[in-house]
Amino acid sequence: MTLSSNISSPLEQEGEYAGPRPSVKEVLACQFSSWYNTFAAIRPLDNACIDDDVISNPPLTRKNVTLPSVIIHDPPLKFVEYLLSDGVQLPPNTRTSSCVDMHFKRTEFDDDSDDDDWDRNKEQEPEMDKDHPNQEHDGDQQPQFDFPELNQQIASLLKEPPFSAVGGAALPKLNWSAPKDATWINGGSLKCTTPGDVYLLLKASDFCLHDILYKTLKESRDYLEVGESPSQLPPLQLVLRKWCNLHPSMEFRCFVRHHDLIAISQRHHSQHYPHLKKDWESIRDKLDDFFEEYIRYRFANGQVPNYVVDVYLDQKDRVWIIDFNCWSFTTDTLLFEWTELVTKDQDSIEEELVEMRIVEMEQQVRHDPLSSYRAPIDTVDLATMTQGGAKQFEEFMKLCQRPSDGKDCSDPDDNDLEA
């Protein structure tokens, strides 16, 4: 077990190395729908030979090793247009469990003296001519997006298994990304219990915007060779994953190169968890065994040798797959550096134990990469660029605080991980 160190490599000497660029095949393999069924219904591997090594078929003790989920294929075009539109207005007839009213008016803040001053100043402003090109008319409205069928589909799904077992709660994501950068607008959580919660998180997320625009796919090293016809892009998918209250200390990121597990990092490296220092060897062995039994050569039918997989170790020592990520510069290497991962000697990888890194003490915690997403520029502008804006911002954020039910802070329930 070691912590990140500064190393010198040819790649660094030639200039700062950001990381590898994936192929189109690798990006598509990490799409949720590409791998979910494989690990939601585990089957024995077919006897085959890869790199002259015979794949053994150990007896499988589990049939499902990922969180139960439902994929909504081809959501309506209006939904995609809505996610790409400006603002955070919800569609008609939708509500959120976290925000009391996303359509609040300025009159709600009229009791504040600063706002009264703002109103008086506004009354003193000269009226602009109604034909002025920059004048906003009362009739000008933002486009309305309505997709009642999708509303009904999501609402119905949340009432059925697997979501009904956890109070109708789900975690949303698109083809590749979950809206982890948008939890600020949902009480600091990805937990959704209404269609409005789902829409609000997805719409406020830059991560999900990248999915909609296929940025990772278009940045792959052979994208232009494969072709950039819109018909060749995979359709957008909306995924609802069963909500599980996972303990962040037991989430880990595993790096796989040439079908070998070469490194494991504590997933949340902005926190220090003392128990990991005592248990890290046992945890490493459990993750390594799980990889050998359930993931190696099974992911993408063994056709993609390089990838990153996020996993969770529960209180019953069962490992669960959370997500697959590309072996790409866009994937955070956490306590490692890409230069280390791509230059590891293959012979030493096969002979030595998997390297695992954790935050061993408080002084070694890293910056939380999601912290920069906690105050979007729109809300910063609201708070700093308008008179009375600070008060409006404060009131808006109060509206967006999820009423605590006491469950999100409790210990994880391992039974929730199952179907």
N, C-alpha and C positions, 0 to 999 in steps of 0.2 A: 504494500500500500504506500503510495507516494502522492505528493501534491504536485501541481504544475510547476515545471521548471523551465528556465530559458535554455534552449538548445540551439546549436548552430547546425544548419543544414545547407546543402547546395541551393535549395529552393529559396531560403532566406537570404543567402548571399547575392542572389540575382535580383532580389527585391522582395517586398512583403508579399507573402503567399496567402491569398484569401481562402483557398480551398479548392477542391475539385469541382468540375462542372459535370453534372449527370447527363446520361443519354435520355432520349425520349422514352426508351423502354424502361429505364430505371424509374423515371418520374411516374409513368403510368402504373408501374407495379406497386407504387406506394399509395396510389389512389385507394380510398377506403373500400370501394366495391370490388377492387381487384384482389384484396387479401382477406376480407372479412369472412366469407363463407368457408374458406380453407381452415380457419382457426375457430370458427363457431361450431363446426361439425368435423372434428378430427378423424381422419382415416389413416390406416397404415400406409406407409410409403410403398410404392411399387418397387420390386427388386430391380435395381439398375446400377450402372457403374458411372461414376463421375470422377474424372481425373484418375482413372484406374483404381479408385478405391470403392470397394463394395459397400453399399449402404446397408447397414444392419437394420432389422425391424424389431426393436425391443417391444415388449408388450406395453400397450398404452393403458394408463390407468385413468385418463380423463378424456372426455369427448368434446369439451368446450373449454378453451383457454383464453377467451376474450370476453369483453363486456357485451351482454345482449343488446342488440341494436336493430333499428328498422331503417331501411333506405327508401326514400321517396324519389323515384326516378323521374326525370323530366318535369320538374315543377313548372308552372305556367310562365310564359314569357313576361307577363305583367309583374310577376314576382321578381324576376331578374332585373327588369327596368326599375322597379321600386328600390332594390338594393343599390343600384347605380345612381339613383337620383339624389339631389341635395337634401339636407335637413334630416330630422329624426321623427317626422310625423308618422304616426301609426296609420294603417289602413282603416277604413270605416268598420265599425262593429267589432273592433278588437280591443282588448285591454291587457294590461300587464299586472302581475302580482306585486311588482316592485315599485312602479310609479303610479301614484294616485290619479294623476291626470296629465297626460303628455300634451294637452292642448290648453294649458292654463293661459289666462289673459293677463295683461298688465294691471288690470283693475284689482287683481288679487293682492297687489303690493301697494295700493293707494293709501294705506294707513301709515306708511313710512314717510317721515318728513322730507327726506332727501328726494323721494319720488314726487312729493307735492311740488318741491322746487323745480324738479325736472319738468313736470306738467306745465308750470307757469312759464318757464323758459320756452317751452315748446309753443305755447299760445302766442308768445311775442315774436316768433319767427315769421317772416313774410311768406305769404302763400305763393307757391309756384304756379305758373300757368298750367292749366290742365293738359295743354298740348305740348308741354316741355318734354323733350325726348327722354330725360332721366327721371321724370315724375312717375311714381308708382300710383296707378289708379286703384280705386276701391274694388273695381271689378277684376283686377289682376290677382289670380290665385295660383298657388302651387298645384301641379297636376295631381289628381286623385288616383290612387292605385287601389284596386279592389280585386281580391281573388278569394271569394267566399268558399269555393270548393276546397282550396288548400287549407283555409281556416278550419273547415269542418273535418277535413282529413286529419289534421294535427290534433284537434280537440278530441276526436274519437280515439286516435291512437293512444293518447295519454290516459285514457280511461281503461285501456286494455293491458294485458301482460305484454312485455315485462314491466311496463311503467306503473301499472296499478299497484304493484307490490311495494312501491316506494312513494305512495301518495300521488301518483300521476306526475312524477318529476322526470325530466330528461335533460341531457346535455346536447346542444346542437352543434353541428359542424357541416362543412361543405365537403367537396371531393377530397381535399387534403388537410384543410385547416379548421381548427376550432377558434372561436372568437375570444381567445385568452386576453387579448389587448383591450377588450371592451367591457370587462367586468365592472369597471367604475360606474357604468350606467345601470347596473343590475345589482346594486348592493354588495359589490365585491365578489359575486358568485356567477358561475355558469349555469346554475340550477334554473330550469324553466318549468313552469306549471301551466302556462297558457300560451296560445299561439303568439300573442303580443310579446311575451318574453323572448320567444325565439326570434321574431322579426327585429326587435330592438337590439339584441346582441349582434346579430349578423350585420345589421345596417351600420352599426357604430364601429365595426371592426375593419381595420386595414388589412389584417391577415386574410380575412375572407374576401376582401376586394381583390387581393392577389389571385385567389382561386377563380373568381368570376372572370378576371382578365387573362387567366392562364399564364401568369408571369413566369412561374417556375418552369413550366413546359416550354415556353418560348425562349427561355434563357438556356435551355439544354444545348449541349455541344453539337448535336446533329439535327437540330430542329429544322433548319433550312434544307437539309438533305432529305429529311422525311417529307417535308412539305408543310405549308402554312395555310392550306385551305380550311375555312371554317368547318367544312363538313368532316374534316379529319380530327377536329377537337372533340374530346369526350363531352357528352352533355352534362350540364350542371346537375348535381345531386344534393339533396338535402338529407342529412343523416340525423336521426334522433338516437342517442345512446342512453341506456338506462343510467339514471343518476345514482352514483355511489359516493359516499363520503369517505374518500381515500385520505389516509394520513400521509402528508407530503414527505415525511422522512423515509418512507418505504418505496418511493418512486425512484427508478434508476434508468439511465440511458446506456444502451449497449451498442457498441460499434463493431460491425462485422465487415471483414475484408477477405476476399477470396474464400468465402464460406466459413471463415474462422472467426470466432469471437475474440477480438484482440484487446478490448478495453471496456471498462464499466465506470461510469461516473455517477455520483450522487446527482439526482435530477435538479433539486432545488438548492443550488450552491450559494444562495444568498442567506442561508440559515445554517446554524450549527446544531447538530443533533448528537448529544454526547453518547447515546447508546450505540451509535454506528461504529465508534472507535473500538468498542468491545466486541461487536458482533460481525465486523466486516468480512472476516475470513469465511465464516459460516454462510453469510449472505452471498458472497462471491461464488462459493461452491454450489449453492442452490440455483443461482441464476445460470451458471455454466451448465449444470445438469439439465435444466429446463431447455436451454438453447439446443443442446445436443439431441434431446428427446423429441422436441416439438417444433423447432424452428428451422434448424439447419437442413438444407435441401428441400424443405417444405415450402418456404416462402417463394412465391413466383415459380413454383415447380422446379426450383433449383437453377433457373435460368438467369437469375440476377445475383451475382456473387457479393456485391458491395451494397450495404444499406445500414441504417441506424434504426434500432427498435427501442421504444419506451415500454418499460414493464413495471409491474407493481407486485410486491411480496406481501401477502396478507398474514393475519395472525395465525393461520393454520399452516403456514409455510407453503402455501400454494402461490405460484407465479401466474400473473395475468398479463396478457398483451394489451397495452393501451393504444399504441399507434406505431406505424412504420414511417420513417422519414428517409429522404434521399441521402445518399452519400454525396453531399453537395455543400458548397460554400454557404448556402442559405440555411443550413442546419447548424444550430449552436453546439459546439463541441464541449461546452461547459468547463470542466476542470482539465481538459486536454487542449492541445493546439492541433490544427490540421497538419502542420509540418511533422508533428510526432506521429500521427496516425498513418499518414501516407508513406512514411519512410521506415516504419517498423520492419525489421528483418523477418522475412517469412519463416526461416529456419528457427529463429528464436521463439517466434509465436507458437510454433508447433511443439517446441520442447519445454517452454516455460508456462507457469500458471498465468491466467488472465490477469492483467494489471487492473486494479481497482483503486479509484481515488475518491476520497471523501474530504469534507471540511473537518479537520481535526480539532480546531479551536476557534474561538470567537474572532480572533485577529485575522483569520484566514478566509472569512466570508467574502464572497464576490458581490459585485453590483448586480441588482436584479434587473435583467434586460427589459422586463415589462413595466418598470417604474416610469419610463418615459412616456408610456401610453395612458397614464392615469389622469391627465388633464388635457384633453384635446384642445387644439388651437381655437376652435369655435367657442368653447366655454371660457377659455382664457380671455378671448376678445370680449365676451359678454361681461366678464368680471372687471376688465380694466379699461375698456374703450367707450363705455357708455356711462352717462350719469345715472347713479343708482344701480349700476350694473353689478356691483359687488353684492348688494342685497338680493338682487334677482338671482344671481348665481348661487348664493347661499340657500335661497328658498327652493331653487330648482334641484339642487343636490339633496335637500331634505326630502323632496318628493321621490327621489330615486334611491332612497334607502329601504331595502327590503325589511319588513317587519320580522324580527327574529322569532323563529319558532323553537329555538334552543337545540335544533337538530344538527345544524351545520357545524357546531363546535363540539359535538359529542364524539366518542370514539367510533371509528368505522365499524359498520356491521358487515362482516364478511359474507353473511347470507345474501346481502344485496348484490353481490358480485355475480351470483348465479342467476340463471334464467328463471 
